[in-house]
Amino acid sequence: MPSNESNAELDRRRLAATPRGVGVGTAVFAARARNAELWDVEGRRYIDFASGIAVLNTGHLHPKVQAAVAAQLAQFSHSCYQVVPYAGYVELAEKLNARVPIAGPTKTFFVTTGAEAVENAVKIARIHTGRSGVIAFAGGFHGRTLLGLALTGKVAPYKLGFGPFPAEIYHAPFPNPLHGISVDDALAGLQGLFKTSIEAGRVAAIIVEPVQGEGGFYPAPAGFMRALRQLCDIHGIVLVADEIQTGFGRTGRLFAMEHHDVEADLITMAKSLAGGFPLAGVCGRAGIMDAAEPGGLGGTYGGSPIGIAAALAVLDVIDAEGLCQRAVVIGDRITARLNALRADVPQIAEVRGTGAMVAVEFFENGQPSPAFTARVRAAAHARGLLLLSCGSHGNVVRFLCPLTIEDAVLDEALDIVDTSLHDAALHE
């Protein structure tokens, strides 16, 4: 039901009560949601192509997820796994161990947020190797904790004023042909680090997103991933795949690393793992995962029974509803519609996508255009479609609709995208 307060009234309260550092992308307040649709406190409907930043691959309040959470709440909500363990945690770990694209014995443990998963992957890599250095990539995003920010390859708005950051973190270029960085350039950057900043024998881990998320939805080329694996094998470095945004069907596979013919040693996961409930994890080769002493890993809320129950249901939904295959269908429909607009919207510099992880990048006068991107988002919002931007230049719109979206709602959203792009192109 609509609230007694308007969006504007609630926004005034928000500004008075919460710090401005918590950026809010829309001035609408959620009242209820179902699958790919959301209604604000004034009763207005929106199609949600943000999905809580890639959290809702199974949609808002999927009935099976909702039922699993309700059943768990009827039993218990918390015991702290490290104090009194529970079977669901073990069951979920077993299921993920069986499904991650890593050969041989694997082990998984759970935390609460993606940033925690990344930090723990670094901890595990360091204790396993006895080394301290970590290499990440320009444009990568790995969380908002201090170590997560140190790994993140984008300054504004994430790093501004928050330093100094933890030491022994280094950044290499990420392949990005549209912006003039080839695979060879990126690999030369890595070799440059080994020559000028840190010897390879002191590097514990290289962390990479198989498709950069906040960085702009740039997929890692196959040749680049093969070269990273080879480097790690030669120098005894742990390869960490950050699958926090790419995981659980988004790219057309359960994990984006399945698109490559090489394996990571550790995989971090969160976001759509639990369909809207806080849960994250690290899965990897058993010999690496067992490097930490008992008590070295964990957390009070790590592997919450509620999140675990939701995640078990999410895996069932992905399989029962064929969401990996559905992601490919959705992605093909979005990319086809965007490519058909190129003739009328010359600002479209590139359309790219892996499964339903699709983006469109905008240039004006040969330069990245965050202004045009903002016009597109505003035009779509005015018509009832929620879109997110991303990219180091803020000139990319990313499409993150639930994989459970109905065809009619998807068509409606793509019509809005069409109209919004035309509108933005005509109002420079």
Secondary structure as the mmCIF struct_conf table of DSSP 4:
data_model
#
loop_
_struct_conf.conf_type_id
_struct_conf.id
_struct_conf.beg_label_comp_id
_struct_conf.beg_label_asym_id
_struct_conf.beg_label_seq_id
_struct_conf.end_label_comp_id
_struct_conf.end_label_asym_id
_struct_conf.end_label_seq_id
BEND BEND1 ASN A 4 GLU A 5
HELX_RH_AL_P HELX_RH_AL_P1 ASN A 7 ALA A 17
BEND BEND2 THR A 18 THR A 18
TURN_TY1_P TURN_TY1_P1 ARG A 20 GLY A 21
BEND BEND3 VAL A 22 VAL A 22
BEND BEND4 GLY A 25 GLY A 25
BEND BEND5 ALA A 27 ALA A 27
STRN STRN1 ALA A 30 ARG A 34
STRN STRN2 ASN A 35 ASN A 35
TURN_TY1_P TURN_TY1_P2 ALA A 36 ALA A 36
STRN STRN3 GLU A 37 ASP A 40
TURN_TY1_P TURN_TY1_P3 VAL A 41 GLU A 42
BEND BEND6 GLY A 43 GLY A 43
STRN STRN4 ARG A 45 ASP A 48
BEND BEND7 PHE A 49 ALA A 50
HELX_RH_AL_P HELX_RH_AL_P2 SER A 51 ALA A 54
TURN_TY1_P TURN_TY1_P4 VAL A 55 VAL A 55
TURN_TY1_P TURN_TY1_P5 ASN A 57 THR A 58
STRN STRN5 HIS A 60 HIS A 60
TURN_TY1_P TURN_TY1_P6 LEU A 61 LEU A 61
HELX_RH_AL_P HELX_RH_AL_P3 PRO A 63 LEU A 73
TURN_TY1_P TURN_TY1_P7 ALA A 74 GLN A 75
BEND BEND8 SER A 77 SER A 77
TURN_TY1_P TURN_TY1_P8 TYR A 81 VAL A 83
BEND BEND9 VAL A 84 VAL A 84
HELX_RH_AL_P HELX_RH_AL_P4 ALA A 87 ARG A 99
BEND BEND10 VAL A 100 PRO A 101
BEND BEND11 GLY A 104 GLY A 104
STRN STRN6 THR A 106 VAL A 111
BEND BEND12 THR A 112 THR A 113
HELX_RH_AL_P HELX_RH_AL_P5 GLY A 114 THR A 129
TURN_TY1_P TURN_TY1_P9 GLY A 130 GLY A 130
STRN STRN7 GLY A 133 PHE A 137
TURN_TY1_P TURN_TY1_P10 ALA A 138 GLY A 139
BEND BEND13 ARG A 144 THR A 145
HELX_RH_AL_P HELX_RH_AL_P6 LEU A 146 LEU A 151
TURN_TY1_P TURN_TY1_P11 ALA A 156 GLY A 161
HELX_LH_PP_P HELX_LH_PP_P1 GLY A 163 PRO A 166
BEND BEND14 ALA A 167 GLU A 168
STRN STRN8 ILE A 169 ALA A 172
STRN STRN9 ASN A 176 ASN A 176
HELX_RH_3T_P HELX_RH_3T_P1 PRO A 177 HIS A 179
TURN_TY1_P TURN_TY1_P12 GLY A 180 GLY A 180
STRN STRN10 ILE A 181 ILE A 181
HELX_RH_AL_P HELX_RH_AL_P7 VAL A 183 THR A 196
TURN_TY1_P TURN_TY1_P13 SER A 197 SER A 197
HELX_RH_3T_P HELX_RH_3T_P2 ALA A 200 ARG A 202
STRN STRN11 VAL A 203 VAL A 208
BEND BEND15 PRO A 210 PRO A 210
STRN STRN12 VAL A 211 VAL A 211
TURN_TY1_P TURN_TY1_P14 GLY A 213 GLY A 216
BEND BEND16 PHE A 217 PHE A 217
HELX_LH_PP_P HELX_LH_PP_P2 TYR A 218 TYR A 218
STRN STRN13 PRO A 219 PRO A 219
HELX_LH_PP_P HELX_LH_PP_P3 ALA A 220 PRO A 221
HELX_RH_AL_P HELX_RH_AL_P8 ALA A 222 HIS A 235
TURN_TY1_P TURN_TY1_P15 GLY A 236 GLY A 236
HELX_LH_PP_P HELX_LH_PP_P4 ILE A 237 ILE A 237
STRN STRN14 VAL A 238 ASP A 242
TURN_TY1_P TURN_TY1_P16 ILE A 244 THR A 251
BEND BEND17 GLY A 252 PHE A 255
HELX_RH_3T_P HELX_RH_3T_P3 ALA A 256 HIS A 259
BEND BEND18 HIS A 260 VAL A 262
BEND BEND19 ASP A 265 ASP A 265
STRN STRN15 LEU A 266 MET A 269
HELX_RH_3T_P HELX_RH_3T_P4 LYS A 271 ALA A 274
TURN_TY1_P TURN_TY1_P17 GLY A 275 GLY A 276
BEND BEND20 PHE A 277 PHE A 277
STRN STRN16 ALA A 280 ARG A 285
HELX_RH_AL_P HELX_RH_AL_P9 ALA A 286 MET A 289
TURN_TY1_P TURN_TY1_P18 ASP A 290 ALA A 291
BEND BEND21 ALA A 292 ALA A 292
HELX_LH_PP_P HELX_LH_PP_P5 GLU A 293 GLU A 293
TURN_TY1_P TURN_TY1_P19 PRO A 294 GLY A 295
BEND BEND22 GLY A 296 LEU A 297
TURN_TY1_P TURN_TY1_P20 THR A 300 GLY A 303
HELX_RH_AL_P HELX_RH_AL_P10 PRO A 305 ALA A 320
TURN_TY1_P TURN_TY1_P21 GLU A 321 GLY A 322
HELX_RH_AL_P HELX_RH_AL_P11 LEU A 323 ALA A 340
TURN_TY1_P TURN_TY1_P22 LEU A 341 ASP A 344
TURN_TY1_P TURN_TY1_P23 PRO A 346 GLN A 347
STRN STRN17 ILE A 348 THR A 354
TURN_TY1_P TURN_TY1_P24 GLY A 355 ALA A 356
STRN STRN18 MET A 357 GLU A 364
TURN_TY1_P TURN_TY1_P25 ASN A 365 GLY A 366
STRN STRN19 GLN A 367 PRO A 368
HELX_RH_AL_P HELX_RH_AL_P12 PRO A 370 ALA A 382
TURN_TY1_P TURN_TY1_P26 ARG A 383 GLY A 384
STRN STRN20 LEU A 385 LEU A 386
STRN STRN21 LEU A 388 CYS A 390
BEND BEND23 GLY A 391 GLY A 391
TURN_TY1_P TURN_TY1_P27 SER A 392 HIS A 393
BEND BEND24 GLY A 394 GLY A 394
STRN STRN22 VAL A 396 PHE A 399
TURN_TY1_P TURN_TY1_P28 LEU A 403 THR A 404
HELX_RH_AL_P HELX_RH_AL_P13 ASP A 407 LEU A 426
#
